[in-house]
């Protein structure tokens, strides 16, 4: 792997860390707004339509991000220049992270709208899934390996 490719992966890492910090800042901001007024589970909130979408977005977003990566891999394998490949991998990993970030932000917003702490559990699961897409040199090498 050349230095330019390593640089592209480092850029992806910095952007990924920025996305992660943004999620945490938004989480802490919403926690500050809720300040103990929220309950973990309330029967009234359980009937709220936002809850029906939470699992769909969290797990659906994860599978969508995986599928997006697999679809992009086909084009990645046709690129011959290693620098262009690294740039393409960077774009793919950032987009996968953005898909998961969207699901996480939805969970945080639904906690605010319902004054319930239950959506934060989906946020926690979504964070683990978000970190699954963190770009590394190992993942780049596996991405360039032909299945």
N, C-alpha and C positions, 0 to 999 in steps of 0.2 A: 504494500500500500504506500503510495507516494505521499509527500508532505501536504500537497493540496487537498488530497482526499481526507487526510487526518484533520486538516483545517475545516473542511466542510462538515465533518462529523462534530467537531468542537462547536461550530456555529449552531448546529442543530441542538446540541446539548444546552447551550446558553439560552436559546429560544425556548426550549423545553422547560428549563429551570424558571424562566420568566413566566411561562404559562402556569407553572406550579405555584409560584409565589403569588400570582394574581388570584388564583383560586383560594389560597389560604387567606389572603387579605380580605377578599370578599366574604369568606366564611366568618372570619373574626368580626367584621363589620356587622354582619347579620346577627351574629351571636350577641353583640353589644346592643343591638336594637331590641332583640328578644328578651334579654336580661332576666331570666327566671319567670317571665310571663307565659312561656310556652310549656306545654305538657308533653310527655313522651307519647302518649296515645290517648285519644279522646274519641268516643263513638261518633260524635258529630263530624269530626275531621276524617274519620275512616270512610265516610260516605262521600267525601270530597272527590271530584273528578280528577284532581291533580294526582291523587294517589294511584289511580289506575294507570297513569302514564309513566310513573317513576320506574317500575321494573322494566317496562318496555324500552324506555330510553337508556337505562343503565346497561342492561344486558344486550339489547339490540344495538346500541352504539358500539359496544365492544366487538360484537360479531361483524358489524358493518366496517369497523376499522380494520379488522383482520382481513375481511374480504377485499377491502380497498387495497391493502398491501399486496395481496395475492394477484389482483388484477394489474397492479402497477409493475409487478415483478416480470410479467411477460414482456413489457416494453423495455424494462431495465436490461434484460438479457440481450436485447438487440443493440444496445449502445456499446460501442467499442472503446471509446475514450474513458480512461479511469476517472479523470476529473469530472467529466459529464455524468458518469455513473454515480460518483459520490454526491454530486449536486442533486441528482434525481432521487437518491436515497434520502438525502436531507429533506427534500420537499415531501416525500412520502411519509417519513416519520413525523414531521411536523403536522401534516394533515391528519394522520392517525391520532396524534395527541389532541388536536383541535376537536375532533369528533367526540373524544371522551370528555374533553373539557366542557363541551356543550351540555352533555348529560349531567355533569357535576354541577354546573351553574344552574341548571334547571332544578336539581335537587335542593340547592340552597335557596333559590327563589320560592320554591313550593313550601319550604319550611317557614319562610317569612310570611307568605300569604295565608297559611293555615295555622300559624302559631303552634306548630307541633315540632317535636325533635326527631320524630321518626324519619323524615327525609334525610337527616344527617347520617343515618345508617347507610342509605344508598350513596350518599356522598363519599363515605369512607370506603365502601366497596368500589365505587367508581375511581377513587384515587389509586387504589391498588391496581386496577385495570389500566389507568392512565400511566402508571409507572412501568407497566409491562411493555409499553412502546418506547421507553427511554432509549435514545440512539446510542449504540456502543460500536466499537470496532468489530467485536465478535458478531454482532447482529448484522453488520454490514457485510462481513465475509460470508455469513450464512445466506444473506440476501442475494449475494452474487453467485452462490453455488447453484448449479442447475439441478432441479429435482427430477 
